[in-house]
Amino acid sequence: MKLKELEGHLGSLDQFPNPKIELEQYPTGPHIASRMLFLAENSYDDVSNKVVADFGCGCGTLGIAAALLSAEHVLSIDIDPESLEIASLNAEELESPVKKKAIIILVLSPGPIVDTVIMNPPFGTRKKGADLEFLSAAMKVASQAVYSLHKTSTRDHVKRAALRDFNARSAEVLCELRYDVPKLYKFHKKKEVDIAVDLWRFEPANHQS
């Protein structure tokens, strides 16, 4: 599947009707999501025929992108039942390509070891360190790679934590992206804010090359 085609599919997905600020729920836009998964597949072969987990899946954008790129199985994981329901409906909307390519499994907590974890974790603006809690959990269950978005301003801190605390064999920033945060909550004063984010690829220490 070509990049523009993937982005087009993801652009049709429903997003949070009532986002929860305590969970830092922000939609992962189709532009970032498509490039994240396209890079993971075409540069590293981390998606096709792999078991992929989407941590904090929200409305399912990253997991569905993995399914469209021929993941063997996709586990979309979130603590919020409403998000899981939207993710399920989004998967059904793309019934033909998703069900032919992968099985979407919606669960509330991580299960067995997976090949690849993909995620857009909370940035930690409401709960300090939330992004690193996600990264720590992901590194424990991924056997091949973890792809994650983090604020560029936290780059040194994220790399240090991954290598020192989370047993990563490598931690590489693949590219810097612009994350468009729309006005979703009452405290937002601007219609839209642009945040610099890094797309990371972390490799677990137990990964066999």
Salt bridges, closest charged atoms under 4 A:
GLU5 OE2 - HIS9 NE2 3.94
GLU7 OE1 - LYS4 NZ 3.87
GLU7 OE2 - HIS31 ND1 3.72
GLU7 OE1 - ARG35 NH1 2.89
ASP45 OD2 - LYS50 NZ 3.77
ASP46 OD2 - ARG201 NE 3.06
GLU72 OE2 - HIS73 NE2 3.83
ASP80 OD2 - LYS20 NZ 3.25
GLU82 OE1 - LYS20 NZ 2.83
ASP131 OD2 - HIS150 ND1 3.50
GLU133 OE1 - LYS127 NZ 3.25
ASP165 OD1 - ARG164 NE 3.00
GLU176 OE1 - ARG155 NH2 3.51
ASP194 OD2 - ARG178 NE 3.55
ASP198 OD1 - ARG155 NH2 2.72
GLU203 OE2 - ARG169 NH2 2.47
GLU203 OE1 - ARG201 NH1 3.02
